[in-house]
Amino acid sequence: VAVIKENARTNENNIRAISLIKEMRKNNCSWSEICNELNKNKYKTSKGKSFQIVQVQRLAKRENIL
């Protein structure tokens, strides 16, 4: 489990997504808006898939962005 968490923290896709999530939350954007923006700009999850709202929320929670 520790290895999985560390891989998630250091994954380049997650790092890029977190940056956008922080900026959009500062601007009071909803989770849905953030998710749509990530997918529109071809951001991918650590597993190479499109984002869903729950994944955006989990990244934000892990980074204390909520």
All heavy atoms as TSV, in Angstrom:
chain	resi	resn	atom	element	x	y	z
A	1	VAL	N	N	0.824	-1.188	0.000
A	1	VAL	CA	C	0.000	0.000	0.000
A	1	VAL	C	C	0.870	1.253	0.000
A	1	VAL	O	O	0.567	2.215	-0.693
A	1	VAL	CB	C	-0.970	0.007	1.205
A	1	VAL	CG1	C	-1.747	1.305	1.271
A	1	VAL	CG2	C	-1.911	-1.167	1.128
A	2	ALA	N	N	1.945	1.259	0.760
A	2	ALA	CA	C	2.830	2.420	0.822
A	2	ALA	C	C	3.441	2.722	-0.541
A	2	ALA	O	O	3.575	3.882	-0.921
A	2	ALA	CB	C	3.925	2.192	1.852
A	3	VAL	N	N	3.788	1.680	-1.274
A	3	VAL	CA	C	4.379	1.864	-2.608
A	3	VAL	C	C	3.357	2.481	-3.554
A	3	VAL	O	O	3.676	3.384	-4.327
A	3	VAL	CB	C	4.894	0.518	-3.170
A	3	VAL	CG1	C	5.319	0.655	-4.603
A	3	VAL	CG2	C	6.026	-0.009	-2.309
A	4	ILE	N	N	2.121	2.037	-3.474
A	4	ILE	CA	C	1.058	2.574	-4.328
A	4	ILE	C	C	0.860	4.063	-4.046
A	4	ILE	O	O	0.751	4.873	-4.970
A	4	ILE	CB	C	-0.257	1.793	-4.113
A	4	ILE	CG1	C	-0.097	0.364	-4.627
A	4	ILE	CG2	C	-1.430	2.488	-4.794
A	4	ILE	CD1	C	-1.239	-0.556	-4.258
A	5	LYS	N	N	0.833	4.424	-2.770
A	5	LYS	CA	C	0.653	5.834	-2.400
A	5	LYS	C	C	1.819	6.690	-2.875
A	5	LYS	O	O	1.632	7.804	-3.355
A	5	LYS	CB	C	0.464	5.973	-0.885
A	5	LYS	CG	C	-0.885	5.493	-0.421
A	5	LYS	CD	C	-1.074	5.730	1.049
A	5	LYS	CE	C	-2.446	5.267	1.483
A	5	LYS	NZ	N	-2.732	5.577	2.875
A	6	GLU	N	N	3.020	6.172	-2.737
A	6	GLU	CA	C	4.203	6.913	-3.184
A	6	GLU	C	C	4.190	7.082	-4.700
A	6	GLU	O	O	4.506	8.157	-5.214
A	6	GLU	CB	C	5.488	6.203	-2.734
A	6	GLU	CG	C	6.753	6.947	-3.100
A	6	GLU	CD	C	6.828	8.353	-2.523
A	6	GLU	OE1	O	6.236	8.622	-1.450
A	6	GLU	OE2	O	7.485	9.210	-3.147
A	7	ASN	N	N	3.814	6.034	-5.414
A	7	ASN	CA	C	3.726	6.133	-6.872
A	7	ASN	C	C	2.686	7.175	-7.287
A	7	ASN	O	O	2.896	7.920	-8.241
A	7	ASN	CB	C	3.386	4.777	-7.490
A	7	ASN	CG	C	4.547	3.811	-7.437
A	7	ASN	OD1	O	5.690	4.200	-7.230
A	7	ASN	ND2	N	4.250	2.534	-7.601
A	8	ALA	N	N	1.581	7.241	-6.577
A	8	ALA	CA	C	0.535	8.225	-6.884
A	8	ALA	C	C	1.042	9.645	-6.639
A	8	ALA	O	O	0.758	10.553	-7.408
A	8	ALA	CB	C	-0.705	7.949	-6.045
A	9	ARG	N	N	1.814	9.836	-5.561
A	9	ARG	CA	C	2.346	11.165	-5.236
A	9	ARG	C	C	3.369	11.654	-6.251
A	9	ARG	O	O	3.472	12.842	-6.505
A	9	ARG	CB	C	3.006	11.139	-3.859
A	9	ARG	CG	C	2.092	11.503	-2.754
A	9	ARG	CD	C	2.837	11.681	-1.441
A	9	ARG	NE	N	2.009	11.110	-0.393
A	9	ARG	CZ	C	2.160	9.907	0.137
A	9	ARG	NH1	N	3.149	9.152	-0.215
A	9	ARG	NH2	N	1.331	9.467	1.042
A	10	THR	N	N	4.131	10.743	-6.808
A	10	THR	CA	C	5.220	11.145	-7.706
A	10	THR	C	C	4.866	11.008	-9.179
A	10	THR	O	O	5.681	11.340	-10.032
A	10	THR	CB	C	6.482	10.312	-7.410
A	10	THR	OG1	O	6.190	8.926	-7.601
A	10	THR	CG2	C	6.984	10.549	-5.997
A	11	ASN	N	N	3.653	10.557	-9.484
A	11	ASN	CA	C	3.250	10.376	-10.868
A	11	ASN	C	C	3.127	11.725	-11.573
A	11	ASN	O	O	2.466	12.639	-11.079
A	11	ASN	CB	C	1.922	9.622	-10.920
A	11	ASN	CG	C	1.481	9.369	-12.338
A	11	ASN	OD1	O	0.882	10.231	-12.953
A	11	ASN	ND2	N	1.781	8.184	-12.836
A	12	GLU	N	N	3.748	11.853	-12.727
A	12	GLU	CA	C	3.765	13.119	-13.475
A	12	GLU	C	C	2.353	13.585	-13.842
A	12	GLU	O	O	2.049	14.773	-13.776
A	12	GLU	CB	C	4.624	12.969	-14.731
A	12	GLU	CG	C	4.818	14.256	-15.489
A	12	GLU	CD	C	5.565	15.329	-14.713
A	12	GLU	OE1	O	6.458	14.995	-13.922
A	12	GLU	OE2	O	5.237	16.519	-14.905
A	13	ASN	N	N	1.487	12.655	-14.226
A	13	ASN	CA	C	0.109	13.026	-14.569
A	13	ASN	C	C	-0.604	13.633	-13.363
A	13	ASN	O	O	-1.313	14.636	-13.498
A	13	ASN	CB	C	-0.677	11.801	-15.060
A	13	ASN	CG	C	-0.214	11.305	-16.398
A	13	ASN	OD1	O	0.304	12.062	-17.217
A	13	ASN	ND2	N	-0.375	10.020	-16.645
A	14	ASN	N	N	-0.423	13.032	-12.203
A	14	ASN	CA	C	-1.061	13.550	-10.987
A	14	ASN	C	C	-0.515	14.919	-10.616
A	14	ASN	O	O	-1.273	15.803	-10.211
A	14	ASN	CB	C	-0.870	12.588	-9.821
A	14	ASN	CG	C	-1.728	11.353	-9.927
A	14	ASN	OD1	O	-2.609	11.271	-10.777
A	14	ASN	ND2	N	-1.459	10.385	-9.088
A	15	ILE	N	N	0.774	15.108	-10.744
A	15	ILE	CA	C	1.398	16.390	-10.405
A	15	ILE	C	C	0.821	17.507	-11.277
A	15	ILE	O	O	0.477	18.583	-10.793
A	15	ILE	CB	C	2.931	16.302	-10.533
A	15	ILE	CG1	C	3.483	15.364	-9.454
A	15	ILE	CG2	C	3.565	17.679	-10.437
A	15	ILE	CD1	C	4.933	14.978	-9.633
A	16	ARG	N	N	0.691	17.233	-12.579
A	16	ARG	CA	C	0.125	18.228	-13.497
A	16	ARG	C	C	-1.335	18.509	-13.149
A	16	ARG	O	O	-1.775	19.660	-13.138
A	16	ARG	CB	C	0.229	17.742	-14.943
A	16	ARG	CG	C	1.639	17.722	-15.476
A	16	ARG	CD	C	1.735	17.213	-16.912
A	16	ARG	NE	N	0.874	17.956	-17.802
A	16	ARG	CZ	C	-0.060	17.415	-18.599
A	16	ARG	NH1	N	-0.242	16.110	-18.628
A	16	ARG	NH2	N	-0.797	18.163	-19.377
A	17	ALA	N	N	-2.090	17.455	-12.883
A	17	ALA	CA	C	-3.511	17.604	-12.568
A	17	ALA	C	C	-3.699	18.390	-11.268
A	17	ALA	O	O	-4.571	19.260	-11.186
A	17	ALA	CB	C	-4.175	16.235	-12.457
A	18	ILE	N	N	-2.901	18.116	-10.268
A	18	ILE	CA	C	-2.999	18.801	-8.975
A	18	ILE	C	C	-2.789	20.293	-9.147
A	18	ILE	O	O	-3.481	21.112	-8.534
A	18	ILE	CB	C	-2.015	18.193	-7.958
A	18	ILE	CG1	C	-2.514	16.807	-7.549
A	18	ILE	CG2	C	-1.845	19.095	-6.740
A	18	ILE	CD1	C	-1.475	15.964	-6.831
A	19	SER	N	N	-1.867	20.665	-9.997
A	19	SER	CA	C	-1.614	22.076	-10.251
A	19	SER	C	C	-2.869	22.766	-10.793
A	19	SER	O	O	-3.246	23.851	-10.337
A	19	SER	CB	C	-0.459	22.210	-11.243
A	19	SER	OG	O	-0.232	23.543	-11.570
A	20	LEU	N	N	-3.534	22.139	-11.750
A	20	LEU	CA	C	-4.753	22.707	-12.313
A	20	LEU	C	C	-5.881	22.707	-11.289
A	20	LEU	O	O	-6.635	23.683	-11.174
A	20	LEU	CB	C	-5.183	21.943	-13.567
A	20	LEU	CG	C	-6.433	22.478	-14.258
A	20	LEU	CD1	C	-6.202	23.882	-14.808
A	20	LEU	CD2	C	-6.853	21.553	-15.382
A	21	ILE	N	N	-5.992	21.637	-10.516
A	21	ILE	CA	C	-7.033	21.554	-9.491
A	21	ILE	C	C	-6.880	22.696	-8.489
A	21	ILE	O	O	-7.863	23.366	-8.145
A	21	ILE	CB	C	-7.000	20.187	-8.770
A	21	ILE	CG1	C	-7.382	19.066	-9.752
A	21	ILE	CG2	C	-7.919	20.190	-7.555
A	21	ILE	CD1	C	-7.092	17.667	-9.231
A	22	LYS	N	N	-5.667	22.947	-8.033
A	22	LYS	CA	C	-5.420	24.036	-7.072
A	22	LYS	C	C	-5.867	25.371	-7.640
A	22	LYS	O	O	-6.552	26.154	-6.977
A	22	LYS	CB	C	-3.927	24.118	-6.730
A	22	LYS	CG	C	-3.450	23.082	-5.775
A	22	LYS	CD	C	-1.964	23.253	-5.499
A	22	LYS	CE	C	-1.455	22.162	-4.594
A	22	LYS	NZ	N	-0.001	22.252	-4.379
A	23	GLU	N	N	-5.482	25.644	-8.875
A	23	GLU	CA	C	-5.817	26.918	-9.508
A	23	GLU	C	C	-7.334	27.075	-9.670
A	23	GLU	O	O	-7.893	28.130	-9.367
A	23	GLU	CB	C	-5.133	27.005	-10.879
A	23	GLU	CG	C	-5.228	28.349	-11.525
A	23	GLU	CD	C	-4.592	29.466	-10.718
A	23	GLU	OE1	O	-3.549	29.233	-10.075
A	23	GLU	OE2	O	-5.153	30.575	-10.714
A	24	MET	N	N	-7.982	26.021	-10.121
A	24	MET	CA	C	-9.417	26.116	-10.352
A	24	MET	C	C	-10.209	26.190	-9.049
A	24	MET	O	O	-11.224	26.881	-8.983
A	24	MET	CB	C	-9.891	24.952	-11.225
A	24	MET	CG	C	-9.373	25.061	-12.657
A	24	MET	SD	S	-10.047	23.825	-13.770
A	24	MET	CE	C	-11.715	24.488	-14.011
A	25	ARG	N	N	-9.757	25.513	-8.006
A	25	ARG	CA	C	-10.449	25.606	-6.714
A	25	ARG	C	C	-10.300	27.009	-6.118
A	25	ARG	O	O	-11.218	27.508	-5.479
A	25	ARG	CB	C	-9.922	24.559	-5.726
A	25	ARG	CG	C	-10.402	23.147	-6.011
A	25	ARG	CD	C	-11.904	23.004	-6.061
A	25	ARG	NE	N	-12.498	23.003	-4.735
A	25	ARG	CZ	C	-13.790	22.900	-4.493
A	25	ARG	NH1	N	-14.646	22.798	-5.486
A	25	ARG	NH2	N	-14.242	22.913	-3.269
A	26	LYS	N	N	-9.159	27.644	-6.368
A	26	LYS	CA	C	-8.976	29.033	-5.926
A	26	LYS	C	C	-10.022	29.939	-6.556
A	26	LYS	O	O	-10.446	30.920	-5.962
A	26	LYS	CB	C	-7.585	29.548	-6.332
A	26	LYS	CG	C	-6.545	29.430	-5.278
A	26	LYS	CD	C	-5.324	30.217	-5.695
A	26	LYS	CE	C	-4.132	29.292	-5.646
A	26	LYS	NZ	N	-2.913	29.900	-6.158
A	27	ASN	N	N	-10.419	29.584	-7.782
A	27	ASN	CA	C	-11.417	30.359	-8.517
A	27	ASN	C	C	-12.833	29.838	-8.301
A	27	ASN	O	O	-13.735	30.155	-9.072
A	27	ASN	CB	C	-11.077	30.358	-10.013
A	27	ASN	CG	C	-9.784	31.084	-10.289
A	27	ASN	OD1	O	-9.478	32.095	-9.671
A	27	ASN	ND2	N	-8.998	30.568	-11.211
A	28	ASN	N	N	-13.003	29.034	-7.240
A	28	ASN	CA	C	-14.319	28.513	-6.834
A	28	ASN	C	C	-15.006	27.674	-7.902
A	28	ASN	O	O	-16.237	27.679	-8.008
A	28	ASN	CB	C	-15.231	29.656	-6.385
A	28	ASN	CG	C	-14.693	30.365	-5.181
A	28	ASN	OD1	O	-14.224	29.727	-4.242
A	28	ASN	ND2	N	-14.720	31.686	-5.195
A	29	CYS	N	N	-14.250	26.945	-8.689
A	29	CYS	CA	C	-14.825	26.050	-9.689
A	29	CYS	C	C	-15.330	24.781	-9.016
A	29	CYS	O	O	-14.773	24.331	-8.015
A	29	CYS	CB	C	-13.786	25.681	-10.742
A	29	CYS	SG	S	-13.281	27.073	-11.755
A	30	SER	N	N	-16.377	24.215	-9.575
A	30	SER	CA	C	-16.939	22.980	-9.029
A	30	SER	C	C	-16.070	21.790	-9.433
A	30	SER	O	O	-15.257	21.875	-10.339
A	30	SER	CB	C	-18.363	22.772	-9.561
A	30	SER	OG	O	-18.322	22.451	-10.940
A	31	TRP	N	N	-16.307	20.667	-8.756
A	31	TRP	CA	C	-15.570	19.443	-9.084
A	31	TRP	C	C	-15.865	19.025	-10.523
A	31	TRP	O	O	-14.989	18.568	-11.245
A	31	TRP	CB	C	-15.930	18.317	-8.127
A	31	TRP	CG	C	-15.558	18.604	-6.705
A	31	TRP	CD1	C	-16.406	18.709	-5.653
A	31	TRP	CD2	C	-14.245	18.846	-6.189
A	31	TRP	NE1	N	-15.700	19.002	-4.507
A	31	TRP	CE2	C	-14.367	19.083	-4.815
A	31	TRP	CE3	C	-12.985	18.892	-6.761
A	31	TRP	CZ2	C	-13.278	19.360	-4.001
A	31	TRP	CZ3	C	-11.889	19.157	-5.951
A	31	TRP	CH2	C	-12.053	19.384	-4.593
A	32	SER	N	N	-17.088	19.199	-10.926
A	32	SER	CA	C	-17.489	18.838	-12.284
A	32	SER	C	C	-16.761	19.692	-13.318
A	32	SER	O	O	-16.281	19.188	-14.340
A	32	SER	CB	C	-19.003	18.999	-12.424
A	32	SER	OG	O	-19.407	18.695	-13.726
A	33	GLU	N	N	-16.667	20.984	-13.060
A	33	GLU	CA	C	-15.959	21.891	-13.981
A	33	GLU	C	C	-14.480	21.520	-14.078
A	33	GLU	O	O	-13.904	21.524	-15.169
A	33	GLU	CB	C	-16.094	23.344	-13.505
A	33	GLU	CG	C	-17.480	23.902	-13.639
A	33	GLU	CD	C	-17.642	25.242	-12.967
A	33	GLU	OE1	O	-17.059	25.459	-11.869
A	33	GLU	OE2	O	-18.365	26.084	-13.520
A	34	ILE	N	N	-13.889	21.192	-12.937
A	34	ILE	CA	C	-12.475	20.813	-12.920
A	34	ILE	C	C	-12.273	19.519	-13.702
A	34	ILE	O	O	-11.362	19.418	-14.529
A	34	ILE	CB	C	-11.952	20.663	-11.474
A	34	ILE	CG1	C	-12.006	22.015	-10.761
A	34	ILE	CG2	C	-10.537	20.101	-11.468
A	34	ILE	CD1	C	-11.771	21.943	-9.271
A	35	CYS	N	N	-13.132	18.557	-13.460
A	35	CYS	CA	C	-13.052	17.272	-14.153
A	35	CYS	C	C	-13.166	17.480	-15.667
A	35	CYS	O	O	-12.372	16.933	-16.447
A	35	CYS	CB	C	-14.154	16.355	-13.651
A	35	CYS	SG	S	-14.110	14.714	-14.351
A	36	ASN	N	N	-14.128	18.266	-16.085
A	36	ASN	CA	C	-14.308	18.543	-17.516
A	36	ASN	C	C	-13.092	19.235	-18.119
A	36	ASN	O	O	-12.678	18.911	-19.234
A	36	ASN	CB	C	-15.563	19.395	-17.741
A	36	ASN	CG	C	-16.827	18.629	-17.471
A	36	ASN	OD1	O	-16.860	17.409	-17.524
A	36	ASN	ND2	N	-17.893	19.350	-17.172
A	37	GLU	N	N	-12.515	20.160	-17.390
A	37	GLU	CA	C	-11.335	20.884	-17.883
A	37	GLU	C	C	-10.131	19.953	-18.021
A	37	GLU	O	O	-9.397	20.013	-18.999
A	37	GLU	CB	C	-11.013	22.048	-16.937
A	37	GLU	CG	C	-9.965	22.999	-17.456
A	37	GLU	CD	C	-10.427	23.825	-18.642
A	37	GLU	OE1	O	-11.637	23.956	-18.877
A	37	GLU	OE2	O	-9.537	24.358	-19.351
A	38	LEU	N	N	-9.933	19.100	-17.042
A	38	LEU	CA	C	-8.842	18.126	-17.109
A	38	LEU	C	C	-8.984	17.245	-18.348
A	38	LEU	O	O	-8.033	17.053	-19.105
A	38	LEU	CB	C	-8.811	17.263	-15.845
A	38	LEU	CG	C	-8.307	17.925	-14.570
A	38	LEU	CD1	C	-8.661	17.067	-13.361
A	38	LEU	CD2	C	-6.816	18.166	-14.640
A	39	ASN	N	N	-10.184	16.730	-18.554
A	39	ASN	CA	C	-10.412	15.836	-19.689
A	39	ASN	C	C	-10.353	16.571	-21.028
A	39	ASN	O	O	-9.836	16.044	-22.005
A	39	ASN	CB	C	-11.737	15.091	-19.521
A	39	ASN	CG	C	-11.675	14.094	-18.385
A	39	ASN	OD1	O	-10.642	13.500	-18.121
A	39	ASN	ND2	N	-12.784	13.934	-17.687
A	40	LYS	N	N	-10.867	17.795	-21.054
A	40	LYS	CA	C	-10.837	18.595	-22.282
A	40	LYS	C	C	-9.399	18.867	-22.726
A	40	LYS	O	O	-9.093	18.892	-23.911
A	40	LYS	CB	C	-11.580	19.918	-22.055
A	40	LYS	CG	C	-11.674	20.801	-23.296
A	40	LYS	CD	C	-12.507	22.032	-23.030
A	40	LYS	CE	C	-11.600	23.070	-22.404
A	40	LYS	NZ	N	-12.246	24.368	-22.227
A	41	ASN	N	N	-8.515	19.049	-21.737
A	41	ASN	CA	C	-7.108	19.340	-22.024
A	41	ASN	C	C	-6.246	18.087	-22.069
A	41	ASN	O	O	-5.027	18.165	-21.979
A	41	ASN	CB	C	-6.564	20.340	-21.002
A	41	ASN	CG	C	-7.153	21.710	-21.224
A	41	ASN	OD1	O	-7.023	22.281	-22.295
A	41	ASN	ND2	N	-7.834	22.224	-20.222
A	42	LYS	N	N	-6.900	16.937	-22.170
A	42	LYS	CA	C	-6.216	15.654	-22.361
A	42	LYS	C	C	-5.337	15.227	-21.184
A	42	LYS	O	O	-4.375	14.501	-21.355
A	42	LYS	CB	C	-5.387	15.656	-23.647
A	42	LYS	CG	C	-6.128	16.099	-24.878
A	42	LYS	CD	C	-6.783	14.942	-25.555
A	42	LYS	CE	C	-7.273	15.340	-26.938
A	42	LYS	NZ	N	-8.666	15.460	-27.055
A	43	TYR	N	N	-5.655	15.699	-19.974
A	43	TYR	CA	C	-4.967	15.206	-18.791
A	43	TYR	C	C	-5.399	13.766	-18.579
A	43	TYR	O	O	-6.544	13.415	-18.854
A	43	TYR	CB	C	-5.343	16.017	-17.549
A	43	TYR	CG	C	-4.686	17.361	-17.446
A	43	TYR	CD1	C	-5.065	18.419	-18.257
A	43	TYR	CD2	C	-3.694	17.594	-16.504
A	43	TYR	CE1	C	-4.474	19.663	-18.136
A	43	TYR	CE2	C	-3.097	18.838	-16.368
A	43	TYR	CZ	C	-3.500	19.865	-17.191
A	43	TYR	OH	O	-2.911	21.096	-17.062
A	44	LYS	N	N	-4.508	12.943	-18.073
A	44	LYS	CA	C	-4.818	11.541	-17.817
A	44	LYS	C	C	-4.506	11.205	-16.365
A	44	LYS	O	O	-3.652	11.817	-15.737
A	44	LYS	CB	C	-4.011	10.624	-18.739
A	44	LYS	CG	C	-4.314	10.826	-20.209
A	44	LYS	CD	C	-5.717	10.382	-20.544
A	44	LYS	CE	C	-6.036	10.616	-22.012
A	44	LYS	NZ	N	-7.435	10.372	-22.308
A	45	THR	N	N	-5.198	10.197	-15.859
A	45	THR	CA	C	-4.929	9.713	-14.506
A	45	THR	C	C	-3.577	8.998	-14.495
A	45	THR	O	O	-2.962	8.795	-15.543
A	45	THR	CB	C	-6.018	8.722	-14.051
A	45	THR	OG1	O	-5.936	7.564	-14.879
A	45	THR	CG2	C	-7.399	9.333	-14.122
A	46	SER	N	N	-3.156	8.574	-13.337
A	46	SER	CA	C	-1.890	7.842	-13.232
A	46	SER	C	C	-1.939	6.531	-14.006
A	46	SER	O	O	-0.911	5.983	-14.365
A	46	SER	CB	C	-1.535	7.584	-11.769
A	46	SER	OG	O	-2.548	6.829	-11.154
A	47	LYS	N	N	-3.141	6.053	-14.293
A	47	LYS	CA	C	-3.295	4.812	-15.066
A	47	LYS	C	C	-3.585	5.083	-16.538
A	47	LYS	O	O	-3.909	4.171	-17.292
A	47	LYS	CB	C	-4.392	3.949	-14.456
A	47	LYS	CG	C	-4.006	3.483	-13.067
A	47	LYS	CD	C	-4.967	2.465	-12.532
A	47	LYS	CE	C	-4.463	2.032	-11.166
A	47	LYS	NZ	N	-5.156	0.892	-10.659
A	48	GLY	N	N	-3.498	6.362	-16.945
A	48	GLY	CA	C	-3.665	6.715	-18.351
A	48	GLY	C	C	-5.102	6.844	-18.823
A	48	GLY	O	O	-5.368	6.838	-20.018
A	49	LYS	N	N	-6.032	7.011	-17.903
A	49	LYS	CA	C	-7.447	7.110	-18.262
A	49	LYS	C	C	-7.960	8.531	-18.040
A	49	LYS	O	O	-7.275	9.360	-17.449
A	49	LYS	CB	C	-8.252	6.125	-17.431
A	49	LYS	CG	C	-7.709	4.723	-17.544
A	49	LYS	CD	C	-8.769	3.715	-17.472
A	49	LYS	CE	C	-8.075	2.371	-17.689
A	49	LYS	NZ	N	-8.936	1.303	-17.834
A	50	SER	N	N	-9.173	8.784	-18.504
A	50	SER	CA	C	-9.807	10.082	-18.283
A	50	SER	C	C	-10.201	10.226	-16.821
A	50	SER	O	O	-10.451	9.239	-16.129
A	50	SER	CB	C	-11.058	10.204	-19.147
A	50	SER	OG	O	-10.710	10.176	-20.509
A	51	PHE	N	N	-10.290	11.483	-16.369
A	51	PHE	CA	C	-10.658	11.751	-14.977
A	51	PHE	C	C	-12.156	11.645	-14.760
A	51	PHE	O	O	-12.948	11.942	-15.645
A	51	PHE	CB	C	-10.206	13.157	-14.568
A	51	PHE	CG	C	-8.783	13.209	-14.143
A	51	PHE	CD1	C	-7.785	13.511	-15.052
A	51	PHE	CD2	C	-8.419	12.958	-12.831
A	51	PHE	CE1	C	-6.460	13.551	-14.672
A	51	PHE	CE2	C	-7.107	12.998	-12.433
A	51	PHE	CZ	C	-6.120	13.296	-13.354
A	52	GLN	N	N	-12.510	11.211	-13.569
A	52	GLN	CA	C	-13.886	11.253	-13.078
A	52	GLN	C	C	-13.885	12.138	-11.844
A	52	GLN	O	O	-12.836	12.367	-11.232
A	52	GLN	CB	C	-14.377	9.853	-12.740
A	52	GLN	CG	C	-14.457	8.962	-13.960
A	52	GLN	CD	C	-14.963	7.567	-13.619
A	52	GLN	OE1	O	-15.484	7.321	-12.547
A	52	GLN	NE2	N	-14.790	6.661	-14.557
A	53	ILE	N	N	-15.046	12.635	-11.467
A	53	ILE	CA	C	-15.142	13.586	-10.361
A	53	ILE	C	C	-14.525	13.031	-9.082
A	53	ILE	O	O	-13.790	13.738	-8.381
A	53	ILE	CB	C	-16.608	14.006	-10.132
A	53	ILE	CG1	C	-17.099	14.813	-11.330
A	53	ILE	CG2	C	-16.762	14.810	-8.847
A	53	ILE	CD1	C	-18.587	15.099	-11.319
A	54	VAL	N	N	-14.776	11.779	-8.761
A	54	VAL	CA	C	-14.258	11.181	-7.525
A	54	VAL	C	C	-12.727	11.198	-7.528
A	54	VAL	O	O	-12.102	11.467	-6.494
A	54	VAL	CB	C	-14.801	9.753	-7.330
A	54	VAL	CG1	C	-14.115	9.058	-6.181
A	54	VAL	CG2	C	-16.297	9.788	-7.104
A	55	GLN	N	N	-12.117	10.948	-8.666
A	55	GLN	CA	C	-10.653	10.960	-8.741
A	55	GLN	C	C	-10.107	12.362	-8.489
A	55	GLN	O	O	-9.090	12.528	-7.815
A	55	GLN	CB	C	-10.195	10.451	-10.109
A	55	GLN	CG	C	-10.488	8.986	-10.310
A	55	GLN	CD	C	-10.406	8.583	-11.754
A	55	GLN	OE1	O	-10.996	9.206	-12.619
A	55	GLN	NE2	N	-9.654	7.534	-12.012
A	56	VAL	N	N	-10.787	13.364	-9.018
A	56	VAL	CA	C	-10.380	14.755	-8.788
A	56	VAL	C	C	-10.477	15.079	-7.304
A	56	VAL	O	O	-9.560	15.667	-6.722
A	56	VAL	CB	C	-11.245	15.722	-9.629
A	56	VAL	CG1	C	-10.923	17.166	-9.289
A	56	VAL	CG2	C	-11.062	15.463	-11.119
A	57	GLN	N	N	-11.564	14.660	-6.684
A	57	GLN	CA	C	-11.750	14.914	-5.252
A	57	GLN	C	C	-10.688	14.206	-4.416
A	57	GLN	O	O	-10.184	14.767	-3.437
A	57	GLN	CB	C	-13.140	14.471	-4.811
A	57	GLN	CG	C	-14.242	15.340	-5.371
A	57	GLN	CD	C	-15.622	14.787	-5.099
A	57	GLN	OE1	O	-15.825	13.577	-5.066
A	57	GLN	NE2	N	-16.588	15.681	-4.914
A	58	ARG	N	N	-10.334	12.995	-4.795
A	58	ARG	CA	C	-9.314	12.248	-4.044
A	58	ARG	C	C	-7.954	12.923	-4.149
A	58	ARG	O	O	-7.215	13.002	-3.166
A	58	ARG	CB	C	-9.237	10.812	-4.533
A	58	ARG	CG	C	-10.397	9.978	-4.066
A	58	ARG	CD	C	-10.307	8.564	-4.576
A	58	ARG	NE	N	-11.486	7.810	-4.168
A	58	ARG	CZ	C	-11.974	6.781	-4.819
A	58	ARG	NH1	N	-11.384	6.336	-5.913
A	58	ARG	NH2	N	-13.047	6.165	-4.384
A	59	LEU	N	N	-7.605	13.375	-5.340
A	59	LEU	CA	C	-6.331	14.093	-5.496
A	59	LEU	C	C	-6.337	15.353	-4.635
A	59	LEU	O	O	-5.357	15.664	-3.965
A	59	LEU	CB	C	-6.100	14.474	-6.959
A	59	LEU	CG	C	-5.575	13.400	-7.880
A	59	LEU	CD1	C	-5.526	13.917	-9.315
A	59	LEU	CD2	C	-4.203	12.929	-7.454
A	60	ALA	N	N	-7.453	16.083	-4.661
A	60	ALA	CA	C	-7.558	17.304	-3.878
A	60	ALA	C	C	-7.461	17.009	-2.382
A	60	ALA	O	O	-6.770	17.717	-1.645
A	60	ALA	CB	C	-8.870	18.019	-4.194
A	61	LYS	N	N	-8.128	15.957	-1.938
A	61	LYS	CA	C	-8.082	15.590	-0.523
A	61	LYS	C	C	-6.669	15.234	-0.089
A	61	LYS	O	O	-6.200	15.656	0.968
A	61	LYS	CB	C	-9.023	14.409	-0.263
A	61	LYS	CG	C	-9.115	14.021	1.190
A	61	LYS	CD	C	-10.096	12.895	1.401
A	61	LYS	CE	C	-10.168	12.528	2.868
A	61	LYS	NZ	N	-11.115	11.429	3.095
A	62	ARG	N	N	-5.971	14.464	-0.930
A	62	ARG	CA	C	-4.608	14.069	-0.599
A	62	ARG	C	C	-3.686	15.275	-0.485
A	62	ARG	O	O	-2.767	15.298	0.315
A	62	ARG	CB	C	-4.080	13.100	-1.649
A	62	ARG	CG	C	-2.744	12.525	-1.271
A	62	ARG	CD	C	-2.264	11.442	-2.177
A	62	ARG	NE	N	-2.107	11.910	-3.531
A	62	ARG	CZ	C	-2.530	11.259	-4.613
A	62	ARG	NH1	N	-3.135	10.105	-4.514
A	62	ARG	NH2	N	-2.343	11.755	-5.794
A	63	GLU	N	N	-3.971	16.321	-1.263
A	63	GLU	CA	C	-3.141	17.527	-1.241
A	63	GLU	C	C	-3.719	18.628	-0.349
A	63	GLU	O	O	-3.242	19.755	-0.375
A	63	GLU	CB	C	-2.996	18.065	-2.670
A	63	GLU	CG	C	-2.264	17.114	-3.591
A	63	GLU	CD	C	-0.819	16.885	-3.176
A	63	GLU	OE1	O	-0.155	17.861	-2.784
A	63	GLU	OE2	O	-0.372	15.728	-3.267
A	64	ASN	N	N	-4.766	18.306	0.413
A	64	ASN	CA	C	-5.426	19.268	1.310
A	64	ASN	C	C	-5.914	20.501	0.570
A	64	ASN	O	O	-5.757	21.634	1.055
A	64	ASN	CB	C	-4.503	19.662	2.470
A	64	ASN	CG	C	-4.187	18.481	3.357
A	64	ASN	OD1	O	-5.084	17.721	3.702
A	64	ASN	ND2	N	-2.931	18.317	3.685
A	65	ILE	N	N	-6.515	20.297	-0.585
A	65	ILE	CA	C	-7.031	21.403	-1.391
A	65	ILE	C	C	-8.516	21.630	-1.098
A	65	ILE	O	O	-9.060	22.669	-1.395
A	65	ILE	CB	C	-6.834	21.117	-2.899
A	65	ILE	CG1	C	-5.346	20.951	-3.205
A	65	ILE	CG2	C	-7.424	22.223	-3.756
A	65	ILE	CD1	C	-5.065	20.448	-4.599
A	66	LEU	N	N	-9.193	20.682	-0.493
A	66	LEU	CA	C	-10.643	20.754	-0.282
A	66	LEU	C	C	-11.072	22.021	0.337
A	66	LEU	O	O	-11.032	22.840	0.837
A	66	LEU	CB	C	-11.125	19.578	0.565
A	66	LEU	CG	C	-10.895	18.226	-0.055
A	66	LEU	CD1	C	-11.298	17.140	0.916
A	66	LEU	CD2	C	-11.691	18.072	-1.325
